Amino acid sequence: AQSVTQLGSHVSVSEGALVLLRCNYSSSVPPYLFWYVQYPNQGLQLLLKYTSAATLVKGINGFEAEFKKSETSFHLTKPSAHMSDAAEYFCAVSDPSGGYQKVTFGTGTKLQVIP
Amino acid sequence: EPEVTQTPSHQVTQMGQEVILRCVPISNHLYFYWYRQILGQKVEFLVSFYNNEISEKSEIFDDQFSVERPDGSNFTLKIRSTKLEDSAMYFCASSGSREGQETQYFGPGTRLLVL
């Protein structure tokens, strides 16, 4: 079964500092990977997705993620954190069992941005 | 931009009562999903629905749950006899296909509290 593991349930960065949120995947087939963001009291918004076209994927709000097969990783980065980036971030994988009908989420990483 | 909407945003109910959570998927989408997120835990897949049938469901989706598309726009999740452990945020999602790289678009969620 497909799964993702997010390292670090809480990450704190200073405003202007690099954001690095870690995600490792486990998949028996080439995976489709996603990062979603959840702002307080809101739903899940897609940040970016990897669909095998390019290993470096750019998303909204200045975020990007790099797919590294050798490391089974899909870490999310942003060069300079803004206060508005404070949210919970979920790495997810599209599960091919049953025909890609479900997305399996990681446990989430809460990002705190310190002024 | 088209979006998934959900009503109500919050619902409080007594244990044993029936609740219906409503969703309006993106209009040209054909695949519909329900997920839930118990407070502090990760987002979990409940069920997928296509062509007026359940196409996949998780072990969480037992006989007390049902889904329906009563008309051309709404997609509902019914919990027949709520339990305390059903308290969670319930997210509806929709997608245009079930290809692995297809994005599932999520609604803002309904926060259900069972007393």
Interface residues (C-beta under 8 A of the other chain):
Chain A: Y32 F34 Y36 Q42 G43 L44 Q45 L46 K49 T51 S52 F90 A92 S94 P96 G98 G99 Y100 Q101 K102 V103 T104 F105 G106 T107 G108
Chain B: V4 Q6 Y31 Y33 Y35 Q41 K42 V43 E44 F45 S48 S55 E56 S58 F91 A93 R98 E99 G100 Q101 E102 T103 Q104 Y105 F106 G107 P108 G109
